[in-house]
């Protein structure tokens, strides 16, 4: 007879239901109306950015763009839990987190519009640019966390990936070393249920993605990814553990991708509108607004001012983006190495003189 | 001055770099207590501790990706891939991140990392332990590929690679790890990157090579000298970016060019050298450029590997043919 050796549990953190009602006692930070207004404002701002980016792409003025529609609570929840000195290593869908961290809408538009200067963030200088090869940011986070731990800084590396990224070896390899060396790293999964056209349940037989942490010996937990309070709470606790020398965590945020994978995708090829309609009832902005109205006297005037302000900001960013000239062609050589090798100087001159 | 083998020179350079710069760390599989399977990191953990000399899990993609992250955060990681045959999971990180982090952030984040790997055949190793796929790596823009061919060059070039502010893949020809000893001053003096080394001067044929093949090339040159043929042996040392000036200057002088590498012929770096000569020194040529390389076959297991690797005899014949042409 086999002997029972170990038992593991996975918890899910949820604070507000889809109607904005508190499920139980809210975490301390979420009882403050000012804090909740800031979280709501950031989600509205992210959605305004998303709307503007898609409009620009649809009118031929932006490249292929990965919308974060419906996943604003993941980005804002993660970033609002972080300190400025922490390091964000985002996937290509975490505009909401980047905006909170101080990446500007103009920088994001420049990047998605095909200009490398968009990743030269004036604000969070240590944050990584978006990572497009899926899951390859997790090993970077392990490296950043290693550097942090050797310098004894109180910072944490926070990498965000999608549900599909948990199928990659990079994810497992990085999580394994985070566990082994008790590195100050938090891996967040924005489980929006779709890896392009492949559903979460067709990605893995694992009952949760959070349980993948168990194999690496780190803390694994789910959070309601439509609930910015739950995401912020789960990530805050993970960051506190990491700062306290208790090692890394994996936080799986259960969200839903309300939009296409990117503007180059057509999700109607593989999923029913009815499914999407159902998930609109759970999206993160509506529920926090309902909670703010019910518990913190959120007014129509505040709502209108917020929406107007966000739209104006994005209009301004788009205008500046569209008025920004491309770099000179030879710029492609200028950051290849610290100093351009002699072997490349003729190529640079050719571009310069063209 | 101590006489060191190539692998001892690698170890001396690692120790020197760790001594002079606390941001230099070493990690990889078995690099700690074991000192690496070839002993390249022997003694480092005793001198610099477990924080700076780390045995990683068996995870090559992680090793490369963690080096990217650590480098971007201000460390100078020197990561080891145990054999080049196991480097391929790391290529994703080299192509997609290490080589382009500076470019894609316009200099905000950089990647001063070194990825070391023993490479090449001739030591009767098991399958997957003997290939030379340096051309794959040399094709990646933004990445330096450096191959030492002597203890002194291993020491000086590895120090230069570690101090360089950008990523370097440092491929160590393991067949000559212990082939010879030479005096190497452990004085912290680096050798220049992006610079080929003229190992012997000669007026008749330019022989371009790198890595373990330098041994065969030098023997061939010595043999032909007795026959009155002057062979100028050039060790490319940095495969990317390539020191075309040294190669072209020599070919313009000799009028003949033979390129030797143990990697497979087709799409090997010899083709790049030949193209440079054709583009820039065609009118100096007295004979067609010749390439002596591994065959376009799967690298054979040890029983046949001697038939795969270019030999002194094959090199000698190629040179004689070039001489006979004109």
Interface residues (C-beta under 8 A of the other chain):
Chain A: X87 X89 X116 X117 X119 X120 X121 X125 X126 X128 X129 X132 X133 X136 X138 X139 X140 X141 X142 X143 X144 X145 X146 X147 X148 X150 X151 X157 X169 X170 X173 X174 X176 X177 X180 X181 X332 X335 X336 X337 X338 X341 X342 X343 X344
Chain B: X25 X51 X52 X54 X56 X57 X59 X61 X62 X64 X65 X66 X67 X68 X69 X70 X71 X72 X73 X74 X75 X77 X89 X92 X93 X96 X97 X102 X103 X104 X105 X106 X107 X108 X109 X110 X141 X142 X164 X165 X166 X194 X241 X242 X243 X244 X245
